[in-house]
Amino acid sequence: MTTPAPVRRSLTAIVLAAGKGTRMRSDLPKVLHRLAGRSMLGHVLAAVQAAGAARIAVVAEPGRADVAREIEALAPGSEVFPQVERLGTAHAVLAARAVLSNGEDGEGDDVIVAFGDTPLITGETLARLRAPLAEGAAVAVLAFETEAPAGYGRVLTEGTRVVAIREEKDATPEERAVRLCNAGLMALSGAHALALLERIGNDNAAGEYYLPDAVALAIGDGLSVAVVPVTEAEAQGVNDRVQLGVAEAAIQARLRRSAQLGGATLVAPKTVFLSHDTILGRDVLVEPNVVFDTGVRVDDACVIHAFSHLKDVRLEAGASVGPFARLRGGAVLEAGATIGNFVELKNARLGPGAKAAHLTYLGDAEVGARANVGAGTITCNYDGVSKHRTTIGAGAFIGSNSALVAPVTVGAGAFVASGSVITDDVPEGALAVARGRQATKPGWAETKRAALRAEKAARAGKS
């Protein structure tokens, strides 16, 4: 007799994201407010994907095309369900009833219920929340200990056994003294999820259908309920901009620690701001007051000097940036390239060893290996209608205070004299001078000064 293969259930995640966010004082839906360059909803969608969710349902406010676009961009194929009425968390989950079928075998998918305004939750924690279901639990709840439990639902236990989750407004004074609090997130076995949710009533002080009431129903049915611990910091929700700032600080601390453990040196960590997708290689040095916006990858042994801002940038090994530099719009520094103080790059590539040391704007440009771009140089890339590219060949030298009017090419090894306005291509190895000729008049300055003194004396005599 062969042993039956174990049941391998997949995971469905239901993300509740319909909150209006009145306390945010914003026209933007609460879940679209951003932390570390990604929306709160985006952080939660990333977490449920990391936890292995094969199916994602998002319960959202009807008619929010902006929320729908965010979901499609970050979790393509997710199903969106409108929450027309706000009658409590259990009622919200049932808006996604279509994903709660227990399947032909009666087992159904494991279900995780997450919230679009708990952006610090991790995929690892959600995987831990799901784990008790594989051991036979019908429900698993996430809970944290706190010295200040006011405002939270309490997880009530007898010994190691969970007996209920009580909302604070429905709790007795003894229950309010309990410090084990409900984090809100829950996992339910697919075999029981729909039946439990449909039986939740609204006989409570608020007249709402509370998701935590699934615990008492499961216990009443003789089913197992597990509690999974989480830190209060990770479980925190965001309801206003003060809490948004607290969450930003928390996620920045997490990102900085990850960067440091990965081999990057942050000279003053609290002054460095990272995005959720920032990649820093080994032996990268980041000086104080640097901002990494989205889309930045920094390879090994690069240096980012103080007060620089990077967005949508790739730095190859050994590149150097700043101080006071701004790189954006697909800029690329190849190995050993240098961008100095008060230099801006936009949609520009510097070849290996190329330099633009100070006070320069390079937009829509290609700069060859070992080329040197002098101070005050700009590429005039926009004619009021279209953008045009500038190409600077390998080993070329661009003198200070030059303007390169695109589209234009400076050939390899060519020289551009300081103060030139280059409108035509410069051949390889040539010198281009495009400026007015200097005229020198000996003695002119003293003659002028004498005339001015005489004029001043005449005016004084008349007075």
Secondary structure, 3 states (H helix, E strand, C coil): CCCCCCCCCCEEEEEEECCCCHHHCCCCCHHHCEECCEEHHHHHHHHHHHCCEEEEEEEECCCCHHHHHHHHHHCCCCEEEECCCCCCHHHHHHCCHHHCCCCCCCCCCEEEEEECCCCCCCHHHHHHHHHHHHCCCCEEEEEEECCCCCCCCEEEEECCEEEEEECHHHCCHHHHCCCEEEEEEEEECCCCHHHHHHHCCCCCCCCCCCCCHHHHHHHHCCCCEEEEECCHHHHCCCCCHHHHHHHHHHHHHHHHHHHHHCCCEECCHHHCECCCCCEECCCCEECCCCEECCCEEECCCCEECCCCEECCEEECCCCEECCCCEEECCEEECCCCEEEEEEEEEEEEECCCCEEEEEEEEEEEEECCCCEECCCCEEECECCCCECCEEECCCCEECCCCEEECCEEECCCCEECCCCEECCCECCCCEECCCCCCCCCCCHHHHHHHHHHHHHHHHHHHC
